[in-house]
Amino acid sequence: MKLVDEILEMYRGKLRGTQEDLDIIAFTILEQLNRDELLSMVKDMSEDELAYFIRLYIVESLKGKLDQSENASEENENLYH
């Protein structure tokens, strides 16, 4: 994806590759883009990139929901014990 290549080039030698670094970069970039710009990026993706993008979204969303569910279950257990 062109955006990822540009980011890597911009931060070459400065990234440690930690999750925190990557999250900060992603959030900073997303703050600067509006809906139309985001949709334009999606439209420019190849079919493989789009499939990967959607797969990643699904996996991360499922992880988040499972974590929420686990945390809620643990909190409920703690209330009753």
C-alpha positions, -999 to 999 in steps of 0.1 A, spaced: 0 0 0 14 34 -10 6 50 23 25 23 43 55 26 20 55 64 25 53 61 62 81 36 63 103 59 42 94 89 64 103 71 97 131 49 84 157 45 112 134 62 137 109 34 144 116 8 170 86 -12 158 69 -13 191 31 -14 192 31 20 209 51 36 181 29 21 155 -3 31 173 9 67 177 18 70 140 -15 54 129 -36 77 152 -17 108 141 -23 100 104 -59 92 109 -65 125 128 -55 144 97 -77 125 72 -114 130 66 -139 104 55 -136 112 18 -98 109 19 -101 76 38 -126 62 12 -103 74 -16 -74 54 -1 -97 23 1 -108 28 -35 -71 29 -46 -64 -5 -30 -58 -36 -50 -81 -65 -45 -55 -83 -23 -49 -51 -2 -87 -46 3 -91 -83 13 -62 -80 38 -76 -47 51 -110 -62 57 -95 -94 72 -74 -73 96 -104 -53 106 -125 -84 113 -97 -101 133 -90 -70 154 -127 -63 160 -132 -99 171 -102 -97 195 -117 -65 210 -151 -80 215 -137 -112 230 -115 -91 254 -145 -70 264 -165 -102 270 -137 -118 291 -133 -86 311 -170 -84 318 -171 -121 329 -141 -115 352 -158 -85 367 -190 -104 373 -171 -132 389 -154 -108 412 -187 -92 422 -201 -126 433 -170 -138 452 
